[in-house]
């Protein structure tokens, strides 16, 4: 199996990796592999779960009406 060496890891990042490894009862190496897999390996999405979630969100937001004036106000506030 290939091996790599990771150099110049910032202290704060190494600390976070170490804490995450401890929380998941893994070695730092195993935790790093899990992190890389999450970022680099595409995850399959269950279309039925996605549709159910989207419909639920749509239902909760059905009563909210956003006008052009609301959008203009939000844009202006974001620029302050």
C-alpha positions, -999 to +999 in steps of 0.1 A: +000+000+000+014+035-009+026+057+019+030+095+021+045+119+045+027+152+052+050+180+060+045+215+075+010+209+090+000+240+109-002+234+146-039+243+149-047+219+121-027+190+136-044+197+170-078+195+153-069+163+136-056+148+168-088+158+187-110+144+160-090+111+160-094+108+197-131+115+196-136+088+169-112+063+186-088+063+156-052+068+150-042+101+135-033+083+103-068+066+101-085+099+108-065+116+081-076+089+056-113+093+066-110+131+061-094+126+027-121+102+017-148+126+027-133+153+005-121+132-025-146+103-029-180+113-042-209+103-020-240+087-036-272+106-027-304+087-023-328+105-046-359+096-026-344+110+007-333+141-012-367+146-027-384+140+007-361+165+023-366+191-004-404+187-002-403+191+036-382+223+033-405+237+006-436+230+028-420+248+058-412+278+036-445+279+017-459+308+038-428+330+034-431+355+006-400+374-005-405+405-025-381+425-047-381+452-020-371+425+006-342+414-016-331+450-023-331+457+015-311+426+022-285+435-004-282+470+009-277+458+045-251+433+033-231+461+018-229+483+049 
